[in-house]
Structure formats: C-alpha cells, structure tokens
Amino acid sequence: MPSVKIPKKSTFVDMTPFVDVAFLILTFFIMATKFKPEEPVEIKTPNSVSTRELPESDALQVTFDSTGRVFFGVLSQKDQEKLAVIRHINDTRSLGLSEAEMKNFVRTPSIGVPFSGLKQLLSIPQEDQKNFKQPGIPLDTLGGELLYWIRDAVGTFSGKKLQYLIKGDNNAKYPAFKQVLIAFKKNEIFKFQMITMLEDAPAGSELSIIRNREKAASH
C-alpha cells in the first residue's frame, strides 16, 4: 500500500506588524518619559528601612555633600511654579537676572552657589552646568543664604502643602547638618523627611511580613 504524503505547510510568520507595534510603543515611552536631570554632586546616603515614598512634586529639597557644600532644589512638575520661585528670589534679593536666566533655573536640578554667583551659573546651559564647580550655598549660625531660599520658596507656594526633604552624605560632618536645621527652624519648619538608601526590612519583622504579603498578593 503506497504511503500517504502529508502536505507540508509553511511555518513562515510575517513579523512586520509586530515590529511596527513594538517601535510605536518604544517611541511613545521615549517621548512621554521625563528623565531626571543629573545632580551637580554625588551623594552617598545612609541606609534605612522605610515604607514612605519620596515625593516628586510640591517639595523643597536641601542637599549637602561630604565636604559640607549645600544645595537647594524645588521639586515641582509645573515649570511655572519653579519660575515663580526664582522671580520671587530675583525681586527680593535684587539679583538682576534676565528672563532667559530665570527660565534656565527651571531646568537646573539644584543650586549650590551664593546669590552673587547665581547669574553666572544660570547663564550656562543646563547640559554644561555639570562642568561648573558649585561652592555651595553660604551658611552660618543664623541660617545664611539658605534661610532666604527656603523663605521665598515657601512664600511662593503659599496656601499649598509642601514637603521638606534633606539629603545628606553619609560622611558629612554634623555642623553642616546643624546649620541646615537652623535655616529650617528660622522659617518655622520643624518637620522634614530624610532621604536615605532603602534596604530590606529585617527577616521576621512586622515590616518584612507586610512586604512579603504585598509581594504574594501582586503575583
């Protein structure tokens, strides 16, 4: 009996539509994603265990590195709010900033220069500022210039609930932290959040049990 030959079917699959869709999705995420600008100083924060997420808007952040240099930044998703802050500073401190320089402030992640050097910093394009050595905002036992940055920023966001963040290097000396606290206290700000490097909760702890339950529920 002759054997029956089963006709072979082509296994070719046209992947062109799938590739087109993949490129469309990739293009969407590239266009929609807002990348965080590079900070002017590298900070190695201490570790901690916490369940609180850091805010991305409506917050003021003070950063200080291992040498005690202090930087100030405004976290806001609205460019107009950042622009309002620098205009307020420009008026109260009589800095003589141009409109272009004030708009450059919006794209600058944090400021670490005296008021006298602010015009020079903001005249540099944001992508080139990483090559500019910022000496830090002057501090003293009365709060220094940081006091005015905080005061004017808070005044600009009047009526809005702000969060206050402090990000300090693990090797920083206490005097720098103390002077930052003075600037906050002079503005009657007594609650703030420390930015740290999050680590896993100790095994068997209440937080560890909660996190394990959340992971199990998500799968």
RAHU-V827263 format. One record per backbone hydrogen bond with DSSP energy under -1.0 kcal/mol. NH is the residue of the N-H (numbers start at 1). CO is the residue of the C=O. E is the energy in kcal/mol with one decimal. If there is no record, write none. Layout:
# RAHU-V827263
NH|CO|E, NH|CO|E
This chain:
# RAHU-V827263
19|15|-2.4, 20|16|-2.3, 21|17|-2.2, 22|18|-2.3, 23|19|-2.3, 24|20|-2.0, 25|21|-2.4, 26|22|-2.4, 27|23|-2.5, 28|24|-2.1, 29|25|-2.1, 30|26|-2.1, 31|27|-2.2, 32|28|-2.3, 33|29|-1.9, 48|197|-2.1, 59|75|-1.8, 60|163|-2.4, 61|73|-2.8, 62|165|-2.6, 63|71|-2.4, 64|167|-2.1, 65|69|-1.7, 68|65|-1.5, 71|63|-3.2, 72|111|-2.7, 73|61|-2.5, 75|59|-3.1, 82|78|-1.3, 83|79|-2.5, 84|80|-1.9, 85|81|-1.6, 86|82|-2.0, 87|83|-1.9, 88|84|-1.9, 89|85|-2.4, 90|86|-2.7, 91|87|-2.0, 92|88|-2.8, 93|89|-2.3, 95|90|-1.5, 102|98|-2.2, 103|99|-2.1, 104|100|-1.5, 105|101|-1.1, 111|72|-3.2, 117|114|-1.5, 118|115|-1.1, 121|117|-1.9, 122|118|-2.6, 124|121|-1.5, 128|125|-1.8, 131|128|-1.5, 132|129|-1.7, 136|112|-4.0, 137|70|-2.4, 143|140|-1.7, 145|138|-1.7, 149|145|-1.7, 150|146|-2.5, 151|147|-2.3, 152|148|-2.6, 153|149|-2.0, 154|150|-2.7, 155|151|-2.1, 156|152|-1.7, 157|153|-1.7, 158|155|-1.1, 160|157|-2.3, 163|58|-1.8, 165|60|-3.0, 166|193|-2.4, 167|62|-2.8, 169|64|-1.9, 170|44|-3.6, 172|169|-1.7, 177|173|-1.1, 178|174|-2.7, 179|175|-2.2, 180|176|-1.7, 181|177|-2.2, 182|178|-1.8, 183|179|-1.7, 184|180|-1.7, 185|181|-2.9, 186|182|-2.6, 188|185|-2.2, 189|184|-2.3, 193|164|-3.2, 195|166|-2.6, 197|46|-2.8, 199|48|-2.0, 205|202|-2.1, 209|205|-2.2, 210|206|-2.2, 211|207|-2.5, 212|208|-2.2, 213|209|-2.0, 214|210|-2.2, 215|211|-2.3, 216|212|-2.2, 217|213|-2.3, 218|214|-1.3
